[in-house]
Amino acid sequence: MDNSNIHMIYVLLDGVGDLPHPDLDGKTPLEAANTPTLDKIASNGTIGEVISVGKGIAPESDIAVFNMLGYKFDHADYAGRGVIEAIGVGIDFKDGDLALRGNYSTLDENEIITDRRAGRHIEKEDADGIAKELEEKIQFSIPDTKIVVAPTIGHRVTVRIRAPSKKLSSRITNTDPAYSNIGGMGVAKAVGDFLKVEKCLPLEDIEDAKITSNLVNEFSEQSIKIMKDSGINKKRKEQNKKELSCILLRDAGNKYPDVPPINEKHEMKFSCIVDMPVELGISEVLKMKAFEAGGLTDYEEKAKVAAKSMETHNAIYVHLKGPDEFGHDGDAIGKMKNIEEIDQRFFKTLVENIDSSNVAIIISADHSTPCINKGHSDDPVPVVVSADFIKNDGTTRMTEEQAKKGSIGLLQGAEVVTKSLELIRSQIKPNH
């Protein structure tokens, strides 16, 4: 399989898939958005649908991205999002430690969760200050147990627990009521309005899992009390900001992932542009060079860096976070406008800086985040493979509806890279 003459830019639009929405006259954000550049790219290629992880699974971003890069895990083999994020933010982690993904969240006086993301945009000094208090004040029943609480972006936190005398287990339930732990994989649940912090339970009747769930519950119970008494929260209350009342934990992991590097897997020289801790962790685990390309919304910069990467690498994965957050907030108009902004600022700049007779563009999503659900779903997402040498299949837009009619058909997430490479290899001119 010779991929040396192939150049491709692989863009995942986080959570871009959606369902028809009343605020958009029954259209999805992709259908309602004015996207001249995406339309041009779609008309210059072929389209299909992708189920990123599996039918009936509303996946979290970590397992979805792994699949979309060609890695399909059996449940038991997956390291868990906590570990991936710990690696992504540079926490000292070794086998037998426990790593969890956390959300700063807001509780009312009855300990009902009023905001799973504590307002989403949290000042760094507040997030760091609370984390430091927790690290200093939490006392575990097992002596010498150490904790790292590492705030990352917005409401996101990574937590690592280390008990030197014990090997901690990942076979425990989440305290975050919005997600189930299915064999180490986080799966979004359909939830109601009255959510509470859940008790962490062992998933197996083994000593390690019981000890670990006890440590997690000690962390949860003590952190709620410490955060309630924190001067930082008193100040936030005075300023009418949402309090950081607890940390909801999910996706436990206790071992470093064992997977082949991406360059070996696809026989290409892969690089990436990623911002979030989870994608940074994935790039580290897959030994993928990560390029610096500004902040989350520096779309022109990201497009230029992606185009330039083709001089030194023949594949780059670009992850753009924007659409997902609007989906979680239920803001269909905001999501549509964000897609339009990405079209104008990222894709327009990208197309202006590459030679589409030589460089293929693949565009898809890691999962769907319908605004009416305010959460991830298992709905298929579109995938486009485009270049001057790719025969168009009559589709003209990257939308959920047109994706159903495209000649690529329905793919599993783990097939996208290999099927795209097959398509490109079959149509690329020999002299390229």
Secondary structure, DSSP 8 states (H G I E B T S, - for coil): ---TT-EEEEEEETTBB---BGGGTTB-HHHHS--HHHHHHHHTEEEEEEESS-TT--B-HHHHHHHHTT----GGG---HHHHHHHHTT----TT-EEEEEEEEEE-TT-EEEETTTTS---HHHHHHHHHHHHHH---SSTT-EEEEEE-STTEEEEEEE-TTS---S-B--S-TTEEEETTEEEE----S-EE-----BSSSSHHHHHHHHHHHHHHHHHHHHHHT-HHHHHHHHTT-----EEEEEEEE-S------HHHHHTS-EEEE--SHHHHHHHHHTT-EE----STT-HHHHHHHHHHHTTT-SEEEEEE-HHHHHHHTT-HHHHHHHHHHHIIIIIHHHHHHS-TTTEEEEEE-S-B--TTTTS-B---EEEEEE-TTS---S--S--HHHHHHSTTEEEEGGGHHHHHHHHHHHHS-TT-
